[in-house]
Amino acid sequence: MSKKYHVTTTVNGDEYEFLCEAQQTLLDILRDELMLSGTKEGCGTGDCGACTVMIDGTMVCSCLVLAVETEGSRIETIEGMAKGENLHPLQRIFLELNGLQCGICTPGILIAAKALLERNPDPTETEIRYWLAGNLCRCTGYDKIIRSVQAAAKEMRGARS
């Protein structure tokens, strides 16, 4: 029988406690134990970005983080972007401008784009492409994704003024 570790962490503002084995990834715990299935598994090796989440303000691939390492951490997932029924501007504009198709990559891209806009509210196209380079999409190409991030950035800057 494998040893179980008790972990307490905050996910999207709510405190969670769970038991996990040493080798379980944060991705597995989010999806299978905490029932937060928005974060997707694409590759399982940290190459595609589909499982991107924020841990203590840093973007990480949750498939590469052991759940036991998150003790006391603050984790943000795609489920935490919307406020109740109100979508985050990035989510709404991705829908309006068709910045997504199958949806596997979308949660990771949205988390990465949100992190970018929190650090740089007026990024250039090159900066957006660089920031999202760790997120692979096989359906839309990247033009609609980039335009969606640009439009959301513009709207969010207007909301701050």
GUDREN-159210 format. One record per residue: residue number from 1; residue in three letters; x, y, z of N, C-alpha, C in turn. Coordinates in steps of 0.1 Angstrom, whole numbers, plus 5000, padded with zeros to 4 digits. Example, Ala and Ser with C-alpha at 12.3 -4.5 7.8 and 13.67 -1.06 7.14 Angstrom:
2
[1, ALA, [5132, 4943, 5078], [5123, 4955, 5078], [5132, 4967, 5078]],
[2, SER, [5128, 4978, 5071], [5137, 4989, 5071], [5129, 5000, 5079]],
//
This chain:
161
[1, MET, [5008, 4988, 5000], [5000, 5000, 5000], [5009, 5012, 5000]],
[2, SER, [5006, 5022, 4991], [5014, 5034, 4990], [5010, 5044, 5001]],
[3, LYS, [5020, 5051, 5006], [5018, 5061, 5016], [5010, 5072, 5010]],
[4, LYS, [5001, 5077, 5018], [4992, 5089, 5014], [4997, 5101, 5022]],
[5, TYR, [4998, 5112, 5015], [5002, 5125, 5021], [4990, 5134, 5021]],
[6, HIS, [4988, 5141, 5033], [4977, 5151, 5035], [4982, 5164, 5030]],
[7, VAL, [4974, 5170, 5021], [4978, 5183, 5015], [4966, 5193, 5017]],
[8, THR, [4970, 5205, 5022], [4960, 5216, 5023], [4964, 5227, 5013]],
[9, THR, [4955, 5231, 5005], [4959, 5242, 4995], [4947, 5250, 4992]],
[10, THR, [4949, 5261, 4986], [4938, 5270, 4982], [4937, 5269, 4967]],
[11, VAL, [4925, 5266, 4962], [4922, 5265, 4947], [4911, 5275, 4944]],
[12, ASN, [4914, 5284, 4936], [4904, 5294, 4932], [4897, 5301, 4943]],
[13, GLY, [4905, 5303, 4954], [4900, 5310, 4966], [4894, 5302, 4976]],
[14, ASP, [4892, 5289, 4974], [4886, 5280, 4983], [4896, 5270, 4989]],
[15, GLU, [4896, 5268, 5002], [4905, 5258, 5008], [4901, 5244, 5005]],
[16, TYR, [4911, 5236, 5001], [4909, 5222, 4999], [4919, 5214, 5007]],
[17, GLU, [4914, 5202, 5011], [4923, 5192, 5017], [4921, 5179, 5009]],
[18, PHE, [4932, 5172, 5007], [4932, 5160, 4999], [4943, 5151, 5004]],
[19, LEU, [4941, 5138, 5001], [4952, 5128, 5003], [4957, 5124, 4989]],
[20, CYS, [4970, 5123, 4988], [4976, 5119, 4975], [4988, 5110, 4978]],
[21, GLU, [4991, 5103, 4967], [5004, 5095, 4968], [5015, 5104, 4963]],
[22, ALA, [5027, 5100, 4966], [5039, 5108, 4962], [5040, 5111, 4947]],
[23, GLN, [5036, 5102, 4939], [5038, 5103, 4925], [5026, 5110, 4917]],
[24, GLN, [5015, 5113, 4925], [5003, 5119, 4918], [5006, 5133, 4914]],
[25, THR, [5002, 5137, 4902], [5004, 5151, 4897], [4993, 5159, 4902]],
[26, LEU, [4996, 5172, 4902], [4985, 5182, 4905], [4974, 5181, 4895]],
[27, LEU, [4977, 5178, 4882], [4966, 5176, 4872], [4957, 5165, 4876]],
[28, ASP, [4962, 5154, 4880], [4954, 5143, 4884], [4945, 5146, 4896]],
[29, ILE, [4951, 5153, 4906], [4943, 5157, 4918], [4932, 5167, 4914]],
[30, LEU, [4935, 5177, 4906], [4925, 5187, 4902], [4913, 5180, 4895]],
[31, ARG, [4916, 5171, 4886], [4906, 5165, 4878], [4899, 5153, 4885]],
[32, ASP, [4906, 5145, 4891], [4900, 5132, 4897], [4896, 5133, 4911]],
[33, GLU, [4902, 5142, 4919], [4899, 5143, 4933], [4891, 5155, 4936]],
[34, LEU, [4895, 5167, 4931], [4887, 5179, 4933], [4876, 5182, 4923]],
[35, MET, [4875, 5173, 4913], [4865, 5174, 4903], [4865, 5187, 4895]],
[36, LEU, [4877, 5193, 4894], [4879, 5205, 4886], [4884, 5201, 4872]],
[37, SER, [4875, 5197, 4863], [4879, 5191, 4851], [4882, 5201, 4839]],
[38, GLY, [4882, 5214, 4842], [4885, 5223, 4832], [4899, 5223, 4827]],
[39, THR, [4908, 5220, 4836], [4923, 5219, 4832], [4924, 5205, 4825]],
[40, LYS, [4930, 5206, 4813], [4930, 5194, 4804], [4944, 5188, 4804]],
[41, GLU, [4944, 5175, 4801], [4957, 5168, 4798], [4958, 5167, 4783]],
[42, GLY, [4969, 5172, 4778], [4972, 5171, 4764], [4983, 5161, 4761]],
[43, CYS, [4994, 5163, 4767], [5006, 5155, 4764], [5011, 5147, 4776]],
[44, GLY, [5009, 5153, 4788], [5015, 5146, 4800], [5029, 5148, 4802]],
[45, THR, [5036, 5156, 4793], [5050, 5159, 4794], [5054, 5173, 4795]],
[46, GLY, [5044, 5182, 4796], [5047, 5196, 4798], [5050, 5204, 4785]],
[47, ASP, [5047, 5197, 4773], [5050, 5203, 4761], [5039, 5211, 4754]],
[48, CYS, [5026, 5209, 4758], [5015, 5214, 4751], [5008, 5226, 4758]],
[49, GLY, [5010, 5227, 4771], [5004, 5238, 4778], [4989, 5237, 4781]],
[50, ALA, [4982, 5226, 4777], [4968, 5224, 4780], [4965, 5224, 4795]],
[51, CYS, [4974, 5220, 4803], [4972, 5218, 4817], [4977, 5230, 4825]],
[52, THR, [4980, 5242, 4819], [4985, 5253, 4826], [4976, 5258, 4837]],
[53, VAL, [4982, 5260, 4848], [4975, 5267, 4860], [4985, 5277, 4866]],
[54, MET, [4980, 5284, 4875], [4989, 5293, 4883], [4991, 5288, 4897]],
[55, ILE, [5003, 5287, 4901], [5006, 5284, 4915], [5014, 5295, 4921]],
[56, ASP, [5008, 5302, 4931], [5014, 5313, 4938], [5019, 5324, 4928]],
[57, GLY, [5011, 5326, 4917], [5013, 5336, 4908], [5023, 5332, 4896]],
[58, THR, [5027, 5320, 4896], [5036, 5315, 4885], [5029, 5305, 4877]],
[59, MET, [5030, 5306, 4863], [5024, 5297, 4854], [5032, 5284, 4855]],
[60, VAL, [5025, 5273, 4856], [5031, 5259, 4856], [5022, 5250, 4848]],
[61, CYS, [5029, 5239, 4843], [5021, 5228, 4837], [5018, 5219, 4848]],
[62, SER, [5005, 5217, 4851], [5001, 5209, 4863], [5004, 5194, 4861]],
[63, CYS, [5007, 5190, 4849], [5011, 5176, 4847], [5026, 5173, 4852]],
[64, LEU, [5033, 5184, 4854], [5047, 5183, 4858], [5049, 5186, 4873]],
[65, VAL, [5039, 5190, 4880], [5039, 5193, 4894], [5034, 5182, 4902]],
[66, LEU, [5041, 5177, 4912], [5036, 5167, 4921], [5026, 5174, 4931]],
[67, ALA, [5015, 5168, 4933], [5005, 5174, 4942], [5010, 5176, 4956]],
[68, VAL, [5019, 5168, 4961], [5024, 5170, 4974], [5032, 5183, 4975]],
[69, GLU, [5037, 5188, 4964], [5045, 5200, 4964], [5036, 5213, 4966]],
[70, THR, [5023, 5211, 4965], [5014, 5223, 4965], [5009, 5226, 4979]],
[71, GLU, [5014, 5219, 4989], [5010, 5222, 5003], [5012, 5237, 5006]],
[72, GLY, [5001, 5243, 5010], [5000, 5257, 5014], [5000, 5267, 5002]],
[73, SER, [5000, 5262, 4990], [5000, 5270, 4978], [4986, 5276, 4975]],
[74, ARG, [4987, 5286, 4967], [4975, 5292, 4961], [4974, 5289, 4946]],
[75, ILE, [4964, 5281, 4942], [4963, 5276, 4928], [4952, 5283, 4922]],
[76, GLU, [4954, 5287, 4909], [4943, 5292, 4901], [4941, 5284, 4889]],
[77, THR, [4929, 5279, 4886], [4926, 5271, 4874], [4916, 5279, 4866]],
[78, ILE, [4912, 5273, 4854], [4903, 5279, 4845], [4889, 5282, 4852]],
[79, GLU, [4885, 5273, 4862], [4873, 5274, 4869], [4872, 5287, 4877]],
[80, GLY, [4884, 5293, 4880], [4884, 5305, 4888], [4884, 5318, 4880]],
[81, MET, [4884, 5317, 4867], [4884, 5329, 4859], [4871, 5336, 4859]],
[82, ALA, [4860, 5329, 4857], [4847, 5336, 4857], [4843, 5339, 4872]],
[83, LYS, [4835, 5349, 4873], [4829, 5353, 4886], [4814, 5349, 4886]],
[84, GLY, [4811, 5337, 4891], [4797, 5332, 4890], [4794, 5330, 4875]],
[85, GLU, [4783, 5337, 4871], [4779, 5336, 4857], [4786, 5346, 4848]],
[86, ASN, [4794, 5355, 4853], [4800, 5365, 4846], [4814, 5360, 4841]],
[87, LEU, [4815, 5358, 4828], [4828, 5354, 4822], [4838, 5365, 4823]],
[88, HIS, [4851, 5361, 4825], [4862, 5370, 4824], [4862, 5375, 4810]],
[89, PRO, [4866, 5388, 4807], [4866, 5393, 4794], [4874, 5384, 4784]],
[90, LEU, [4884, 5378, 4788], [4891, 5369, 4779], [4882, 5357, 4775]],
[91, GLN, [4875, 5351, 4784], [4866, 5340, 4781], [4855, 5345, 4771]],
[92, ARG, [4849, 5356, 4774], [4838, 5361, 4766], [4843, 5365, 4752]],
[93, ILE, [4854, 5371, 4751], [4859, 5375, 4738], [4864, 5363, 4730]],
[94, PHE, [4870, 5353, 4736], [4874, 5341, 4729], [4861, 5335, 4723]],
[95, LEU, [4850, 5335, 4730], [4838, 5330, 4724], [4833, 5339, 4712]],
[96, GLU, [4833, 5352, 4714], [4828, 5361, 4704], [4837, 5361, 4691]],
[97, LEU, [4850, 5359, 4693], [4859, 5360, 4681], [4863, 5346, 4676]],
[98, ASN, [4857, 5336, 4682], [4860, 5322, 4678], [4875, 5318, 4680]],
[99, GLY, [4880, 5322, 4691], [4894, 5319, 4694], [4896, 5305, 4700]],
[100, LEU, [4886, 5297, 4698], [4887, 5283, 4702], [4879, 5274, 4693]],
[101, GLN, [4883, 5261, 4693], [4875, 5252, 4686], [4872, 5240, 4695]],
[102, CYS, [4881, 5230, 4695], [4878, 5218, 4703], [4878, 5220, 4718]],
[103, GLY, [4886, 5230, 4723], [4886, 5233, 4737], [4897, 5226, 4745]],
[104, ILE, [4904, 5217, 4740], [4915, 5211, 4748], [4925, 5221, 4752]],
[105, CYS, [4930, 5229, 4743], [4941, 5239, 4746], [4935, 5252, 4753]],
[106, THR, [4923, 5254, 4751], [4917, 5267, 4755], [4919, 5271, 4770]],
[107, PRO, [4917, 5262, 4780], [4919, 5266, 4794], [4933, 5270, 4796]],
[108, GLY, [4943, 5263, 4791], [4957, 5267, 4793], [4960, 5280, 4787]],
[109, ILE, [4955, 5282, 4775], [4957, 5295, 4768], [4951, 5306, 4775]],
[110, LEU, [4939, 5304, 4780], [4932, 5315, 4788], [4940, 5318, 4801]],
[111, ILE, [4945, 5308, 4808], [4953, 5311, 4820], [4965, 5318, 4816]],
[112, ALA, [4972, 5314, 4806], [4985, 5321, 4802], [4982, 5335, 4797]],
[113, ALA, [4971, 5337, 4790], [4968, 5351, 4785], [4964, 5360, 4797]],
[114, LYS, [4957, 5355, 4806], [4953, 5363, 4818], [4966, 5367, 4826]],
[115, ALA, [4975, 5357, 4827], [4988, 5360, 4834], [4995, 5371, 4827]],
[116, LEU, [4996, 5370, 4813], [5002, 5381, 4805], [4996, 5394, 4808]],
[117, LEU, [4983, 5395, 4807], [4976, 5408, 4808], [4976, 5414, 4822]],
[118, GLU, [4978, 5405, 4832], [4980, 5410, 4845], [4994, 5417, 4847]],
[119, ARG, [5003, 5412, 4839], [5017, 5418, 4840], [5019, 5429, 4830]],
[120, ASN, [5012, 5428, 4818], [5014, 5437, 4807], [5000, 5440, 4801]],
[121, PRO, [4993, 5450, 4805], [4980, 5452, 4800], [4979, 5457, 4785]],
[122, ASP, [4991, 5460, 4779], [4991, 5465, 4765], [5002, 5458, 4757]],
[123, PRO, [5001, 5444, 4756], [5012, 5437, 4749], [5011, 5439, 4734]],
[124, THR, [5023, 5438, 4728], [5023, 5438, 4713], [5019, 5424, 4708]],
[125, GLU, [5017, 5423, 4695], [5014, 5409, 4690], [5025, 5400, 4692]],
[126, THR, [5038, 5405, 4690], [5049, 5397, 4692], [5050, 5392, 4707]],
[127, GLU, [5047, 5401, 4716], [5048, 5397, 4730], [5037, 5386, 4734]],
[128, ILE, [5025, 5388, 4728], [5015, 5378, 4730], [5019, 5364, 4724]],
[129, ARG, [5024, 5365, 4712], [5029, 5352, 4706], [5040, 5346, 4714]],
[130, TYR, [5049, 5353, 4719], [5060, 5348, 4727], [5054, 5342, 4740]],
[131, TRP, [5045, 5350, 4747], [5040, 5345, 4760], [5032, 5332, 4758]],
[132, LEU, [5025, 5331, 4747], [5016, 5319, 4745], [5024, 5308, 4738]],
[133, ALA, [5037, 5309, 4735], [5044, 5299, 4728], [5044, 5285, 4734]],
[134, GLY, [5042, 5284, 4747], [5042, 5272, 4754], [5028, 5265, 4753]],
[135, ASN, [5019, 5271, 4746], [5005, 5265, 4745], [5003, 5262, 4730]],
[136, LEU, [5001, 5249, 4728], [4999, 5244, 4714], [4984, 5242, 4711]],
[137, CYS, [4980, 5246, 4699], [4967, 5244, 4694], [4967, 5238, 4680]],
[138, ARG, [4960, 5227, 4679], [4960, 5220, 4666], [4947, 5223, 4657]],
[139, CYS, [4938, 5231, 4663], [4925, 5233, 4656], [4924, 5247, 4649]],
[140, THR, [4926, 5257, 4656], [4923, 5271, 4651], [4934, 5277, 4644]],
[141, GLY, [4946, 5273, 4646], [4958, 5281, 4642], [4958, 5292, 4653]],
[142, TYR, [4966, 5302, 4651], [4968, 5311, 4662], [4962, 5325, 4660]],
[143, ASP, [4959, 5328, 4648], [4954, 5342, 4644], [4942, 5346, 4653]],
[144, LYS, [4932, 5337, 4654], [4920, 5341, 4662], [4923, 5341, 4677]],
[145, ILE, [4932, 5333, 4681], [4937, 5334, 4695], [4943, 5347, 4698]],
[146, ILE, [4953, 5351, 4689], [4960, 5363, 4691], [4950, 5375, 4691]],
[147, ARG, [4941, 5375, 4681], [4932, 5386, 4680], [4923, 5387, 4692]],
[148, SER, [4919, 5375, 4698], [4911, 5375, 4709], [4918, 5381, 4721]],
[149, VAL, [4931, 5378, 4723], [4938, 5384, 4734], [4940, 5399, 4732]],
[150, GLN, [4943, 5403, 4720], [4944, 5417, 4717], [4931, 5425, 4721]],
[151, ALA, [4920, 5419, 4716], [4907, 5426, 4719], [4903, 5426, 4734]],
[152, ALA, [4906, 5415, 4741], [4904, 5415, 4755], [4913, 5425, 4762]],
[153, ALA, [4925, 5426, 4758], [4935, 5435, 4764], [4929, 5450, 4762]],
[154, LYS, [4925, 5453, 4750], [4919, 5466, 4748], [4907, 5469, 4756]],
[155, GLU, [4898, 5459, 4757], [4886, 5461, 4766], [4890, 5463, 4780]],
[156, MET, [4899, 5454, 4785], [4903, 5455, 4799], [4910, 5468, 4802]],
[157, ARG, [4918, 5473, 4793], [4924, 5486, 4796], [4914, 5497, 4797]],
[158, GLY, [4904, 5496, 4789], [4893, 5506, 4789], [4885, 5505, 4802]],
[159, ALA, [4884, 5493, 4807], [4876, 5491, 4820], [4884, 5497, 4832]],
[160, ARG, [4897, 5498, 4831], [4906, 5502, 4841], [4907, 5518, 4842]],
[161, SER, [4904, 5524, 4830], [4906, 5538, 4829], [4896, 5546, 4838]],
//
